[in-house]
């Protein structure tokens, strides 16, 4: 029933313009439209484009607005329409309307609109009655819904009663009559929902919209996004030049890798050619060598001495290009790929852990591929996921949403390897640990790859996608990454600062923060294990008990459900539909 709230918003939007004035209806037969009366506040070019069907002599199916209407969404709560059709239609622009409750990022409803390109984002906001700042209260929506329903029913009643009167003799009229009654039933339900909301005195809990409770004081905001005006590129609508700079650096790295690979391949091909040619005999004609006089040797020596300075300069000039070539060949894919895929020459006692690592990684990627698009860019088939007949009701789907359990295996692997290798290293070092060098080595080994991934995600990938939800995806990434959270992320403090995890760039990197903290604390436990084993076990038991007590306290104080993991996933899926 919560989807009916969307109908309330649409009815209010149709009954009032963006400036609060009453809306009007265009007369298609007039041929000339009074833009100021029909579309108040709309740009003249947009108004003419919206009215072009009235004066067109083409068949209805070939008129421009007919194609745009086909490409627009029409089925609430989520319908992106036909994005590809819209962007490939001449003179068309794509917009998304998203309804948000209490400022939440995930909309309770979203609709794609294909409109003439002459219409700008501001025009669409005027047409739909979108509120630019603050939103509109649920109480105000409820107060205007009755009037909107009455106006819509008054407009439809002449057509509906006419169809219903002829329903017994005309099958087409009977079908239209059924549609009319279905629309009226939906409007009556929306009106009843509005009455329930308007009569809420603050203690009744309000109206339920999926995971939300829409009370009279709740704020509903309609946001309009334009794929042309709001999309951010490397240069278009960019607030800084960092994205373009990183793109140039990335292209330069790819070029260096290509050149290095080519040089490496040419060098290998040249070596094979030299190995396959017929060289001069190793044993030459001794008589010829013997006939050489000492004078010849002396003259040759003098020439070498005279050419000494020039020879050194030539050698230095040739060494510089050779050093550059050797540096480029360090990036050779041909040289480095075998090292990446090479198996160890001798088996290791911990090789059995590789299978656990691979299976856990695949499981985590599977779960994140399913869950992360929900808060970032949304789905185009939410019913297939969360409806009673969808994947959510299947047993096999538990393997997808249970992927977070695989993170525990990585914590186990990290702790086991630190304990196994650390104890062995302590015995070799006589019970001493180079703590500073150990932490610095860990930081240097992980941070460059982490920083490169963060830059690639926030500055490169976020600008090269496409699709109906791409603008919302960009806004979601920029909101989280265009702040100071990247600093705390590179210091592995992003689980604490910012405290709101929704403000962290690449929020799934929380694992690295936990892992770094565990690594920093591990030397102390290893030293206790080596010198004072009983004290170490006492500390471990105390920490485990304290962690359990704090967890129980958090559940009680925050009224969290016992099956928190499943409840969080269920709420996230509820947000989708």
Secondary structure by P-SEA (a helix, b strand, c coil): cccaaaaaaaaaaaaccccccbbbbbcccccccccccccccccaaaaaaaaccccccccccccaaaaaaaacccccccccccaaaaaacccbbbbbbbbbccccccccbbbbbbccccccaaaaaaaacccccccccaaaaaaaaaaaaaaaaaaaaaaaaaaaaaccccaaaaaaaaaaaaaaaaaaaaaaaaaaaaaccccccccccccccccccbbbbbbbbbccccccccccccccaaaaaaaaaaaaaaaaaaaaaaaaaaaaaaaaaaaacccccccccaaaaaaccaaaaaaaaaaaaaaaaaaaaaaaaaaaaaaaaaaaacccccccccccccccccccccccaaaaaaaaaaaaaaaaaacccccccccccccccccccccccccccccccccccaaaaaaaaaaaaaaaaaaaaaaaaccccaaaaaaaaaaaaccaaaaaaaaaacccccccccccaaaaaaaaaaaacccaaaaaaaacccccccccccccccccaaaaaaaaaaaaaaaaaaaaaaccaaaaaaaaaaaaaaaaaaaaaaaaaaccccaaaaaaaaaaaaaac
